[in-house]
Amino acid sequence: QVQLVESGGGLVQAGGSLRLSCSASGRTSSWYAMGWFRQIPGKEREFVAGMSWDGGSTYYGESVKGRFTSSRDNAKNTLYLQMNSLKAEDTAVYYCAAKGPLYSGSDYGPDGMNYWGKGTLVTVSS
């Protein structure tokens, strides 16, 4: 069992930056691939970023490439999402999710993730 708690959401102006954190707990949480997703009410959950369990591979959704950077600190069991050059269309609830254990592939579809956090709201004002 892996528990995930997101933090760091809030209100930011367009062009600004924000860093989200996802704290993972559970005996083997560092063995899981981790991902970030976002969702706007009434729309499907969208893939934002995914990182293999060892941090060796990272993937990004097309809409955030070049602006968002995901990283993880397995010693702290924490996943980060640095979001720069934010746009109004980045406004959403951001979720952290885990897949595995020991997953190192490139499939980060929402249906394949095993554990989810409750999300943190990011609002970008234009």
Sequence and secondary structure as in RCSB ss.txt:
>XXXX:A:sequence
QVQLVESGGGLVQAGGSLRLSCSASGRTSSWYAMGWFRQIPGKEREFVAGMSWDGGSTYYGESVKGRFTSSRDNA
KNTLYLQMNSLKAEDTAVYYCAAKGPLYSGSDYGPDGMNYWGKGTLVTVSS
>XXXX:A:secstr
  EEEEE  EEEETT  EEEEEEEESTTGGGSEEEEEEE TTS  EEEEEE TTSS EEE TTTTTTEEEEEETT
TTEEEEEE S  GGG EEEEEEEETTT  SS   GGG  EE   EEEEEE 
